[in-house]
């Protein structure tokens, strides 16, 4: 009996848009046969700022039961999918702070040889979506991970009539001022794309040992790109 890949969906969401996308991402990975952990990172904003935005406060209260991500969750996973809203074309500080806590694991080579991908959302069309994903992937490159972007693997990506087409570098959404949350047509595509990331983990590892397994056996981390041949 084959064992499916282990996927961690780690996200930050203030008012709920990224949370909705993360749930759909997790659904798509489960449909691909993966064991999934849906995890949020801690909120860093002051209580006054959260209270000043009713949607923000409501979302914080509604997601208290969502487990908080830890370094052990990243080590557990074969594939990690990060989600963050855009902050001036960059990753939100809450997710970045979590990434910055992984220095110890990075130094031991435990973050290498994993599949990584990402998704984001903006309040305006193309309001920093691409630059946010590229900034996120800078961290993955330092990890020694394998970026699995969806590219143009879905026919919807090429339909000219589809407004706000997703980025080939990762999944994106929009949170317009007059409509809360991602569009209905975008959520199914999120699920399909995460099936892509979940299934990509199998041929990428190709029987190779993960960074953690190599460390337990006293072996050095696998050379980056080795399993691509």
Protein Blocks (a to p, Z undefined) as FASTA:
>chain_A
ZZddddddddddfklmmmmmmmmmmmmmmmnopacdddddddfbdfklmmmpmklmmmmm
mmmmpccddfklmmmpmbdcdddddeehiacfklmmmmmmmmmmmmnopmgoiacddddd
dfbehihplmmmmmmmmmmmmnopacddekjmbfklmmmklghiacfkbccddddfkbgc
jdfklmmmmmmmmmmmmmmmmmmnnopacfklmmmnopacddehklmZZ
